[in-house]
């Protein structure tokens, strides 16, 4: 495991969720690849250029830990099972026409592939991208996001000759492998994207999980993964929750956080990345975090990283705003268990016009400004709260 200390340089730990907006040129390359206008080598060249730029600009923010922005992925949710959102490179036991995992507030949805037969397995792992990215990072530590097993869970449509128990066992095995491979490749931290957690309690007939009562099972699936890791390993494994963030829209911001938080902290992870900057009524949520955050999650003291920047809004939060948000959070959360993050990935899908920003290229500029101010504001909060900066 990495010897990375998340408090180094900022006192209060801070890290990104994962994704960054893809440049317009890369988004066009994805579309051209799906249409057969360019080959995979040409797509990979654009991905590599976007990664190099993302890491260079990420390091320039002064952030103590960075990501490659998921520029080589078409989707934060389906990177293990397909190369592109259009289904190019789909895993052999999957097909098109799976469930929509979310309908966003602006009316658009995102769809998962359908499991057609067993066995289930990944065809890509997060470490495949990370290994290519690390040489660009130099001495700056990198984190890696992976998808939660619950995101890929099929709600219905049983598969002939392949039981749900067998599918779940394979899913847990693959998620464990994804995390272990990321650490083995050199990740200092790994966070598990759990955007479906809040969504699972939404009472909306368009939502595939409405009325299914799946949140307890989702928690169980994630804890089956956590049970594969020691307490020392889980200190560097996080869980991310948000109400979605695609095309500057969300899928579950209207769902009360209190539906999720008490259950979410039952997951035996070491830290949690929690959307907060865009939350309307913050104090009750901060109170719920403080009340449910555990000092001992099967051997690990949990840390709550509070979202202090809103990736869906082009307005850049000042360092002083970030400081004040963290100081406010410290009224409810012990400062020793407090961290700072962005509300969500800045662009979880490869085709994202970022309509509130006007263009994905401008959104990239905004993202790095927000990250820089998150880092500077976290330092100010540490000073204000008397947290020593190693």
N, C-alpha and C positions, 0 to 999 in steps of 0.2 A: 504493500500500500504506500501511497505518497506520504511524504513528510510535510506536506503543505499545511501551513497554519493560516486559516481564513482571516485571522485578525491582523496579519502582517500588513503594515502600511496604513491601515484605516482604523484600527482599534475595534470598532463595530464591524463585523464581517459584511462584505458586500460581493455579490456576483450576479451575472446576467441569467436570464432564463435559458436562452439559446439562440433563436433565429434572428436574422436581420433581413430587411427588405433586399430582394435580389435586384441587381441593376436591370434597367430596361433591356439592355443587350442580352443578358442571360435569360430573362423571361422570353424574349423572342427566340433564343436558341432552343429552349425547351419546346416551344410551339413548332419550330422548324424540324426538330428531331422527331416529334410525334407524327408530323406530316411527311416524313421521309425526305425532306429537302437537304438535311445535313446528316452526316454519320455520327456515330457515338464519339469518335475521337474529336470531332469538332465541338460537340457539346461539352466534353470533358475539358477541352482547352478553355472554354468560356467559364466553366465552373472553377477551374484552377485560378484563372485571373481574378474572379470575384472573391475567392477565398483569400488569395494573397492580399488583395486590397482590404478585405474585412479585417484580417489579422493586423496588418500594418496600421490601419486607422484605430483598431481596438487598442493596440499597445500605446498609441499616442494619447489616448484618453487618460492614461495613468492608472487604469483599472488593475487591481492586483491579480485578477484571473479573467480570462477571456474565452470566447468560443469562436468557431469559424463561421458562425452565422447560418449554418446548415445550408450553405450555398450548393452543395452537391446533392441535396435532397429535394425531392419534389413535394414532400409532405412530411410534417413532423409525425403524423399518425401512421402512414403507410410505407415509410422508407424501408422497413424490413421485408416487404412482400411485393413491391413493384418499383420500377425505376422512375416512372412518371405518373402524374395524376390521370393521364389518359389511359393508363393500363399497359404501356409498353414495358416489357420485362416482368410481367406478372408471374408470381409463383405458380408452379405447374398444377397445384391442386385447387387453385382459386379461379374464379371467373367473374365477369362483370355482373352488375345488378344486385349488389348487396344493399344492406340497409343504409339510409341516410343517418349518420350519427348525430347530426344537428341541423336545425334550420335557424339561420341567423336573423337578427332583427330587421335587416334590410330585405329579407325574403329569399336570399340565396341559400343553398344547402351544400353540404359536402358528403360524398357517398363513399362507403367502404366496398371493397370487393366481396364476393360471396364464396364461402367455403363449399366446394362441390364434392369433394371426396377427401379421405384421409390418405396419408398422414399429413398433419399440418407442420410446416417448418418455415423458417426464415430463409430468404435467398440473399439478403444483405444484412450486415451488422453495422452498428454505429462506428465501431472501431475501424471499419474499412475506410471511412472518410477521415477519421481522426489521425490515422497513421500518415496520410498524405498531408495533413494540415500542420502537424507538430513541427516539422522542420522550419516552417515560416515563423513560428512563435518565439524562437530563440530561448531566452531564459524565463519568459513569461509563462506561468502555469496555464493550462487549458482545462476547461470543464467540458463534459459531454452530456447532452440530454438524450434520453431513450424513451420509448413509448411504454406506457403501462400495459400490463396484460389485459386489463379490463376494457381498454379501448377497442381491442380486437375481438371482443367477446360477441358471438352470434346470439341474437335474441331469440330467433325462431328458426324454422326450416331445418329440421334434423337431417343429418347426412347418413345415407345408407351405409351400413357396415362400419360405422365409425362413431363410437359413443361420445357423448358430451364429456364424460370422465376422461376418456383417452385424449380428447381435444384439449381439455384443461391441463392435463399432465404435460402435454407437448408444449402448450403455451407457457407454462411456468418454467419448463426447462429452457426454452428459447430466450425468455426474458432474463433469466439468470445468466445464460451464456452471453447475452448482449452486454450486460453490466460488467461481468468479469473480463470480457474481451476489451472493453473500453479502458478499464483500469490497467490491464496488461499492456495495452498499447501506449499508456502514458498519461491517461486522464488523472488529474488531481482530485476531481469531484465528478460525480455522476448524479443527475437528477432525473426523476421519472415523471413524465408529463401525464397528469391525471385530470385533464379538463372535463372529462365525462362525469367526475364526481358530483359537482353541483348540478349538472344537467340531468343526472339520474333521478333527481327528486322533482323535476319540473312537471307540473300538471298542464300539459299542452298536447292535444290529440295529434299534432304533427310530429311530436317527439316520439321516436320509436320505443323509448323506455318508459313512457307514461303508464303509471299503474302497475308496472312490473315489480316494483319494490326491490330493485337490484343493488341498491347502495350497500347493504350488508354483505352481499356476495362479492361486490367489487372490492370492498375492504379486505375480505377474506383472500381473494386472489392476490392482491398486492402483499398481504402478510405472508402468504405462502412463498412468495419470492424472497421477502426479507428474512424469512426463517432459514434460508440457505446461506446467510452471511453472518459472520461473527459481529459482536458489538463494536469491535475496533473498525471493521469494514463499514458498518452501517453509519458510523460518525460522518462518513464522506458520501453517503447516499441520501439524496433528498427527494421530496415529493413536491410537484408544482401544481397549484390549482388556480384557475381563473375562469371567468365567464366566456371564454373564447376571445378570439381576436383575428378576424379575417376580413380583408377589404374594409378595414376600419369599422367593422361591425362586430357585435357580440351575440352569443346564443343563450345566455342564461343570467344576465345581470339582474333580472327581475326576480330571480329565485332567492329567497332569504338564505344568507350564509349560515344561519343557525340550523338549517336543514342538513348541512354538511359537516360543519366544524367538529362537533363532538365525536362523530364517527371517524373523521379523517385522522385525528390525532391518535386513534387506536392503531394506526399503521406504525410499525416499529422502525421508522426511519429516523435518521439523525437530525434532519432539518427540513423545513417546509418553506417554499417560495409562494407567497400569498398575495394575490392582487388586492390592492388597497387604494392606490391613488385615485382611481376612477370610481370607487365606492361612494355612494351618496351619504349614507349615515354611518360614519366611521366608528364612533365610540362604542356602540353596542357590539360591533364586530371585533374591535380590539379587545374589549372585555371578554368576549367569548374565547378569543385566542388565549388570553392570559389565564382563563379559568380551565382550559382544556389541555394546554401545552404541558407535557409531562417532564418531570425531573428524571424519571427513570422509565424509559421505554425498552424494557428488556436489556438493561445495561447501558443505555445511552440517554444522556440529557438532551432533549430536543431544543432546537433553535428555530425561531420564527423570523424569516426574512420578509419584511413588509414591503409591498410595492410602493415606491415613491415617485415613479414616473409612469405616465400613461402613453403607451405606444400608439394608441388610436387617435391621439390629439397632437397636431403639429406644434402646439405651444410648448416651448421648452421650459421646464421647471427650473428655477434658480437654485443654486446651492443652498441658499437660506431657506427656501421652501422645503427642500429635502431635509435639512437640519430640523426644521420645526415639525415636520411629519414624524420623524423618529423620536424627537423629544416628547411629542404628544403620545406616541405609542408606548413610551417608557412609563407612562402613568398606569398602564395596564399590564405590561409585559416586563419581567425582570430584565434589566439592561444586560445582564450576563447571557440572556437567551434571546437577544434581539439582533436582527440583521436587516440589511437593505437590499432590495432588488428592483427590477422593473415589473410592472403589472403582469406582463405576458411576453411571449416572444414577439418581436417587432413585425414578423411576417411569417407565419407558420407554413404557408403554401407557396409554391414556386411561381404561380400565376396570381399576382395580387397588384391591382392598379393603385392601391393606396389613395382612394378618391378624396379623403379629407385633406390629404397633403398636396394633391395635384399631380404627383408623379412618384414612382418608386425611387427614382434617383434623388429627388429632393427629400423623400422620406429617409433615405440612407444618411444624408447629411444631418437631418434632425436627430436620428437615432444616436449617432456618435456624440452630438452635443448633449443629449439627455444622459448618456452614459457618463460622460465627463463630469457633468454636474451632479450625478448620483454619487460618484466617487468623492468629489470635493465636499458635497453636503454631508456625506457620511462621516468624513473627518471632522467637520464642524460639530456634528452631533456628538461624536465621541468626546471632543473637548468640552462641550457643554455639560455632558453627563458624567464627566470625570472618568472616562474609560481610557486606560493607557493604550497608546499606539506602539506596538512592538517595532 
